[in-house]
Amino acid sequence: MALRWRHRLGPVQIAGRLGMPASTVHAVLVRCRINRLWRIDRVTGEPLRRYEHDHPGSLIHVDVTKFGNIPDGGGWRYVGKQEGKRNREATARRTGRRGRQYRPAIGTAFVHTVIDVHSRLAFVEICADEKAATAIGVLERAVAWFAEHGVSVERVLSDNGSAYKSHAWSQACARLGITVKKTRPYRTQTNGKIERFHRTLGEGWAYARFYTSETERRAALPGWLHFYNHHRLHTAIGNQPPISRLTNLPGHHS
């Protein structure tokens, strides 16, 4: 177990060091639930300790991820680098947006995401920036959206980005009656649930298919988000969609 934790060695390498059959080593790793590397923290080498709050709204995660806008005609991932470059140039010429050394610029989509830890229910908005005022606006609308689903937000967890470290953010959370929590610096694992959602968002929506423009991609977001919340089975919550966990809200069966 120590060799697996500290050095991330496989059964064959461990067996060679200890002078025992690899099958025996594998059986021990399975019994100790460290046979899969994704169960081991990459930084500490210790087994991952997953946590989950007992009811919706007890804790929400907030964060921002960025996706480059898609030029008119499609991006390079689908049309190739040469055609993608021409599309970027044509889009920049139409919008008048240029970057350094007059290079074509098509902008960035700042995707603000909010995840409920217990249910994994997600709220997503695409904004023009990640400033404090924008983040506060997203939080206020997310809290109202969760309230429409019968969820009262109690705590909010964020990283140490400038928007979330601002006095305006703390004051907004106090006004909403929400306790502020921060992740440890350089410890993205604490916010792992929303980081994993960003990956799902990229695979399921942002780069899932060929979009002919940024407008077309953004128009597809509400439909995908509805699918994620209401129909997509989530392995971490017993292969049920996130919305299914809102049927056990406090007071529903009192």
N, C-alpha and C positions, 0 to 999 in steps of 0.2 A: 504493500500500500504506500509506503514512503517513497519508493522508487517511482511509482505511478504519479503521486502527487507532486513531488519535487522536480522530477526530471521528465515526466510525461512519456515514459517508455512504454512500448507495447509488450504484449505477453511473451513474445519470442525473446526480446532483449532482456526482460526481467528474468525469464527462465534461464537464459545463459549465465546471468550473473549469480543466480542463486542455486544453480545446479539441480533444477527440478523440471518436470515436463511442462511444456507450454500450456497444455490442456488444463493442468492443475492451477496454473497461474490465472488463466482465463476464468476458471470457475470461481476463484477467490474474488477477482475483480467484479464479476457479475453479482456475487453475493453481497459485496460491499457497495454496489451501485456506482462504481467508477470505471465500468468497462467502456463507457462512451466519453470521449474527450470533451464533448460539449457540456458534460456535467461537472467539469472541473474549471475553476476560475483561472483564466490565463495569467493573471497577475500574481495571485498568492499561491496557486497550485492546490488550494483546498477545494473540497466538494462545494458546489454551488448551494447556497441556502436560499431557497425561494420563499417569498412571503406573500401573503394575501390577506386583505382586510375582510372582515366578516359580513359587511353589508355595503350596498351601493352608496356612494357619496362619502364614505369614510375617508378616502384619499383619492385625489385625481392627480395625474401627471400632466405637465404642460411642457411643450418644447416647440422648436421651429426647425424644419428641414427645408432645404433649398433644391429646386430643380431649374435647370436652364430652360428658358422658353423655347418653344418649337417654332422654327421659321416657317413662313408660308411655303407650302409644297412638301414639307416634311423634313425631319432631322436626319443627321448622318447615320444614325443607328439603322435606319431602314432604307435610305436611298443611296448610301455610300458617301464617302468623304468629299469627293469632287462635287457631286450634285448637292450635298448638304452645304458646302461652301458657297455655291452659287445661290442657294436659297437664302442663306444668311445675308449675303450681299444685297439681294433683291429686297428682303424685308427691311434691312437697315436703310436702304434708299427710300423705301416707302414711308418709314416712320421718322427718318431723319436722326436716328440714334447712332452715335459713334462713340467708340472708346478711345483708348490711348493710340496715338499715331494713326488716328482716323480709321481704326479697324471697325468693321461692322459689329454693332452690339444689338442684341435682341432682348436683353433684360433677363431678370431672374424672378421666378415665382417663389415667394416666401410662404411656405405652407405651415400655418400654425395648427398644432394638433393638441387635443385634450383627450386623455384616456381615463376612464374610471377603472381603478385597480381591481375591484371585486368582479365586475361584470365584463370588463374590456370594451364596454360601449365607447364609441369614438365620436368626437366632434371635430370637424376640420374646416378651416377657412383659408383661402388663398389671399394674401395681402401684398402690398407694394413694398413693405419694409418689415423690419423686426424691432422697431423702436418701442419704448415703454408704453407710449400712448396707444399704439396699435395692439400690443400684447394685452393691455388692460381692456380694450374694447372687445377683443376675442374672449377674454375670461368672462366678462359681463354677459356676453351673448351665450357663452357655453353654460354658465350657471343658470340662465333663464331657460335654455334648451333642456338641461337636465331636470329642472323643476317641472317642465311640461311632462316629463316622463316619470314624475313622482319621486325624483331623487334630490335630496338636499345635500349640497356639498359642504363638507366640514373642514377638510385640509387640502392644501395644494402643494405638490412637490415639483420643484424646478431645478435646473442646473444653475450655474453661477454666471450666466450671461448678463450683460449690462442692463437689459430691460428688467430682468427679474431681481437685480440687486438694487434697483432704484427705490427712492423713498416713495415715489408715486405708486409703484407696484404694492409696496407694503401698506400704504394708506388705502388703496383700492380694495385689497384683501380684507383689511380691518373693517371697511365700510360694508363689505358683503358678509361679514361674520365668518371669515375663513382664516384658519391658522396657516401661516407660511412655514414651509419646510424647504431646505436646500440639500442637494446632494453634496457629498464630500468632493473637494477639488480633485480632478483627474481620476474620478471614480464613476465612470459612465455606467457601470454595472447596476448602480443603485437606481438608475432611470432606465433599466434594461427593457421594461415592458413597452415603453414608448419608442425606444430605439428599434425594437423588433417590429413594432407597428410600422415604422418608417420604411423598413425593408419590405414588408408586405404591401405597403402603399406604392412603393416603386415598382414592384413586380406585378401587382394586380391592377394598377391604374396608370401611373406615369409612363412606364415603358412597356405596357402590356400588349400594345398593338400599334399599328401605323396610324398616326394622326397627321392630317394635312396642315394643321395650324394649331397655335396655342389656344385659340378660341374653342376649337373642337375638343381639345383635351380637357379644358376646364369645364366644358359642358357635360363631359362624361363623369365628372367627379361625384355629383349627387347620386347618380344611379349606382356607381360602384360602392359608395359609402352606405347606401341603403342595403345593398347585398351583403356587405361586411357585417353590419349591425344586426340584420334580420335573418340572414340565410346561410352565411358562411360558417361552417362548423369550426370551433376553436378547440384545439387539443388540450389546452391548459385548463379548460373549464368543462371537461367531460364530454368533448365532441358535441357541444351545443352552441348555438349562435349567442352572441352577447346579450341580445334582448331577452333571452329566456331567463336570465338571472334577475330580471326586474320583477318577476312574479312573486318573489319572496321578500318584498320590502317590509321593513318594520311596521307593524300595525295592520298588515293585510289579513292576518289570520287571528287577530285578537278578538 
